[in-house]
Amino acid sequence: MKALILASIAVLVLTGAATAEPSNSTPHARACMAKYGFTYAQWRAYQVPAEKAVPYRQCRDAKK
């Protein structure tokens, strides 16, 4: 039973990294930030409003 719980926790921890957002520090991501008028420092400080963050994420993810 203990092994099952530990295995479940390990699976949850490992799958969390797979669902994380793409990197925001790539040149393409930085260009998208500039396009929508904010900086990497503002992004890291959670100072970007949703009306800029949503199209930024679409721009950043469009490169895939």
C-alpha positions as CSV (number, residue, x, y, z in Angstrom):
1,M,0.0,0.0,0.0
2,K,2.8,2.3,0.9
3,A,4.5,1.6,-2.4
4,L,1.3,2.4,-4.3
5,I,1.1,5.8,-2.6
6,L,4.7,6.6,-3.3
7,A,4.3,5.5,-7.0
8,S,1.2,7.7,-7.3
9,I,3.1,10.7,-5.9
10,A,6.0,10.1,-8.3
11,V,3.7,10.0,-11.3
12,L,2.0,13.2,-10.3
13,V,5.3,15.0,-9.8
14,L,6.7,13.8,-13.1
15,T,3.7,14.7,-15.1
16,G,3.6,18.2,-13.7
17,A,6.8,19.1,-15.5
18,A,5.3,17.8,-18.8
19,T,2.3,20.2,-18.6
20,A,4.4,23.3,-17.7
21,E,4.3,26.3,-20.0
22,P,6.9,26.7,-22.7
23,S,9.9,28.9,-21.9
24,N,9.4,32.7,-21.8
25,S,13.0,33.5,-22.2
26,T,13.6,32.5,-25.8
27,P,14.2,35.2,-28.5
28,H,10.8,34.4,-30.1
29,A,9.0,34.8,-26.7
30,R,10.8,38.1,-26.1
31,A,9.8,39.3,-29.5
32,C,6.2,38.5,-28.7
33,M,6.5,40.4,-25.4
34,A,7.8,43.4,-27.3
35,K,4.9,43.1,-29.8
36,Y,2.4,43.3,-27.0
37,G,4.2,46.1,-25.0
38,F,5.7,44.5,-21.9
39,T,9.1,43.2,-20.7
40,Y,10.4,39.9,-19.4
41,A,10.8,41.6,-15.9
42,Q,7.1,42.6,-15.9
43,W,6.1,39.0,-17.0
44,R,8.2,37.5,-14.1
45,A,6.6,40.0,-11.6
46,Y,3.1,39.0,-12.7
47,Q,2.4,42.6,-13.8
48,V,1.0,41.8,-17.2
49,P,-2.8,42.1,-17.6
50,A,-4.8,39.3,-19.1
51,E,-5.7,41.3,-22.2
52,K,-2.0,41.3,-23.1
53,A,-1.1,37.9,-21.6
54,V,-3.6,35.8,-23.7
55,P,-2.5,37.1,-27.1
56,Y,1.2,36.9,-26.0
57,R,0.8,33.2,-25.2
58,Q,-0.9,32.6,-28.6
59,C,2.0,34.4,-30.3
60,R,4.6,32.5,-28.2
61,D,3.0,29.1,-28.8
62,A,2.5,29.7,-32.6
63,K,6.2,29.0,-33.2
64,K,5.8,25.3,-32.4
